[in-house]
Amino acid sequence: MDQHDAAPVPTRDLDQHTAHVRAAPRDAAVVELIVARPGTDQREVVTSARLTPEDGLVGDHWLARGSWKKPGAAADLEAQLTLMSTRVLAAIEPDPARWPLAGDQLYVDMDLSESNLPPGTRLAIGEAEVVVTELPHTGCAKFASRFGRDALRWISTHEGLALRMRGMYVQVTREGAVRTGDTVRRV
């Protein structure tokens, strides 16, 4: 499925959702959505996927795309896979059919804050295992065009960054299958 940007989103008061984001489960959650990105700006919602240390999410273009920071360089293992909070997405986009536009691969209802899941934290996701990396995941112009400038401002505040409202990067450390409905938990 090829996704395109939508019309501009009207300005909203997103701060009212911060307490709900903060109240997300801290130790375990459920994988609510899995999205592969087979090519640039392409999204494919899947009910199961294989995670490998070599490929990240099999069928995703992370490895083939290479580094987003240095054109022509190899893909960054610290940016192998992203998890995003469904509470944040529900606040900025009430239509779950548009959630894949965020560009993340795994969507979970979990406290992704740095204080809850600092770099080095290991998570079991279905049969796979990942480790939280140091690299911050921040919003970009594409994110703003898809969800609104107010959404980008909200996730980019000091509190939004501390809560990792834009999501977080992880690296696959143990290969395994992941399915919608699988548990995400600390190891």
N, C-alpha and C positions, 0 to 999 in steps of 0.2 A: 504494500500500500504506500503510495507516494503522498506525503502530507505537505500542504502549503500553508503559508501564514494566513491568518484571518484578518478581518477588519480591526482597526484600533479598538482597544478596550477602554471604556470610560474610566475615569479616575475613581478609586474606591478607598474607603478607610480600612486598610488591611490590618492595622494595629489591633483591632478588636479581636483578631484571630490568634494573637500571640500566646495567650494563656492556654488555648486549646492545643497549640503546637507543643508548648512546654509540658502538657499533661500526657503526652504520648507514652506508651509502654517503654520501660527502660531496659528490661532484660531479655524480652522475647517478643516476637512479632510474627506476622504472617506476610508472605509474599502475595501482594494483591494484583500485581501486573508485571509481566515480563515483556520487554520490547527489544527486538533485534533491529539494528540499523544496517541493512545490507549495502547501502551506498549513501552518499551525501544527501541529506534531507529526506531519506527514505526511512519508513518505519514499518515494522512487521510485528504485530502483537501475536505472541505465541503462548501456549499453555505450559510448555516445558522447553527446557534448553539444557545444553551441556556446557559446563564451565571447565576450562582447562588452563593450567599455568602458561601454556604456550599461546593460546588463542584468545583468552578471556572468554567471552560468550561466543560459542561456535556459531557462525553465520552472521556475526556482527563485523563491520568493516574496521574496527579499531586497529587491528594489526596491519592491514593493507593500507590504511590511510597514513600511517606513520605518525610522526610527531606533529602536533598542531602548533608547537612553539617554534620548531626549527624545520622548515620545509626541506624535504629530502632526507631527513634523519629518521632513524628507527622509532617505532611507537614507544611511548613512555610507559614502562611497567607500573609506575605510580598512578597512571591515569587509565588503567586497564578496564575498569568497570565502575559504574556509578550507581549508588543507591539514592533514592529521593523519597522524602516523606509525603505520604498521601494526604496528610493533614494540611501541609503547605499547599499542595496542588489543589485540594478541594477549596481552599480559601481564595486562590487566585484564578481558578478555572472550575466552575461548577459542573461542566460537562466532561465526565470521565473519558468520553470518546476523543477528546482533544489532549488528554494527558500525555500520550506518546510524543507530542510535539516538544516536550521538555528535553528530549534527547537522552534521557537516562535509560538504563537497561532494567533495573530492578526497582520496583515501587513498593514501599513498606510503610506500615503504620508503627513507627518506632522513633524513640528519642535518638536522633543522630548527632546531638550536640557533642562538641569536643570534650566537655566535662564528663559526659556519659560514655563516650566511645573515643578515647584518645588514640592518636596514632600508635600502631602496634597491637591494638585490640584485635583478637581473632574472633571471627563469627562463623558459625556453622549455618549454612543455607542449604536446606535439603540435604543431599549427599556430599555437597562441596564444602570447602572451607576457604575463607578469604581473610586478609589482614587489612586493617584500615591504614592508609598511607598518610604521609605528611602533607602532600600536595593539596592546597585548598581548591575547592570547586566553587567557582564564582559565576555570576550571571554575565551575559554578553548581549550584544545588539540583537541577535536572533531571539533570545529569550524575551527581551523587551518588546520586540515587534509581535511576538506570538501571544504574550500574556499581559502586556501593558508596562509603561514606564513606572507606574506606581508599584507594580509587582517587583520590578528590578530594584527600585529604591527600598522597598520593604525588606527584601532578602539581603540587601547590601548594607543595612544598618549595622552598627556594632553588635547589637543583640542578634540580628539575623545571621551574621557571620558566625557568632559564637554558637548559635543553635544549628548551624549548617543548614539553613533553610533551602539553599540551592542544592543541597545534597552533599555526598562525600564520595571520594575515590577509594576504591579497594583493589587489592591485587589477589588473584586466585593462587592459593597455596596447596589446595588438594582438589583434584579433579572429581567431578560428580554431576549428577543430574539435579536440576532445580525445576520445580513445578509450581504453578499458581496454587496457593493454599499451603505450601511448605512453611515450616517454621524457620525463623531467623533467630538464633540465640547466641549468646556469648559462649566461647569455649573456655 
